Amino acid sequence: MTLQKIANGSQLTVEIEGRLDTSTAPEFESFINDNIAGVAELIIDMKNLDYISSAGLRVLLSAQKKMNAVGKMIVKNANETVKEIFEVTGFSDILTIE
C-alpha cells in the first residue's frame, strides 16, 4: 500500500494505492490520525485502491466518526469491486461516496 497526501488549506486529500487489508490498515489508520489535525474536509481518493477488507472498513468508519465532529469526509473514485463491498456492508449508507 502506498499513501500520498495533498494538503490544501483545511482540506486534505489522501490517495491510497494497492490493498487496504489487515496488514496495511494499521498504517493507514496511523497516517490518518497523524495528518487529520486542523482538517475540515478529508477526501479519500481510491482511484488506485485494488481491494479493501473489513479491517480497512473499520479504519474508514473511525475516520468518518472523527470527521463528523469537525467537518466532512468524502470517498472518491472507488472501483466497482470496492463500491460493491461498500454496498454489501451498508457502508454506502454511512460514507459520502462520489
N, C-alpha and C positions, 0 to 999 in steps of 0.2 A: 504494500500500500504506500502511496505517495500522497503527501498533503502539501498544498500550497495556499498561502493566504494573500488576499488582496484587500488592503485597508483603504477606505475612502471616507474620512471623517468618522462618523458614528456607525458607518456601515462596514461590515466585514464579510467578505466572500471567502469561503473555504472550498477549494477544488480538491476533490478526492478521486484518486485513481487506483484501480486494482480491486481488491476484495476487502470488504468490511465484515470480518468474522471474529470468532473467538480469540484468535491470536492477534488481531490488529485493533480490536475495539478499545482495549485499554489505552493504546497510543492515541487513538482518535479522541477519546474522552479527555485525556490529559491536554492534548492540543487545544481542544475547545475551551476547557477550563482556564488554560494559561493565556488565552487570547480574547476572552469574552468581556473583560472589564471595559466599561465605557461604551459598549456596543449597544445600539438601539435596534439595529436590523442585522440579523445573521442570515446569510444566504449560503446554503449548502449546495454546491454545484456538483452534480453526479454524472456529468456527461461521459466521464471515463471510468465510472464505477461498474464493475462487471457483476458483482454479487454482494448481497447483504444478508447476514444471518440474524438470528434472534438477539445475539449479543450486540450487533450493530443497531438493531431497532431499539434496544434498551438505551443506548447512548443517545440516539436521536430523541427519544422520549424525554430523557433527562435534560437535554439541551433545550427542548421545546418548553419544558416547565420553567427553566431558568429565564428564558427569553420572554415568556408570558408576563413575568413580573416587571420587565423593563422595556419591552418593545415587541418585536415580532421575529419569527424565523420562517424562512421560505426554502423549500426544497425545489431545485430546478434541474431540468434535463435528465431525469431518470429514464433509463431504458425500459423497454416493455417488460422484461423479466423482473426488474426491481419494482416497477409500478404494480405488477401482478401481486408481488409479495405484500406491498402496501395495502392493496385491496383485500386480499385474503385475510390479513391480520387485523383489518379495521383501521390501520394507520392512515389510510386515505381520508378518514373522517377526523383524525386528530391533527394531522400536519397540513400546512398550506403547501400544496404541490402545484408547480407551474410547469 
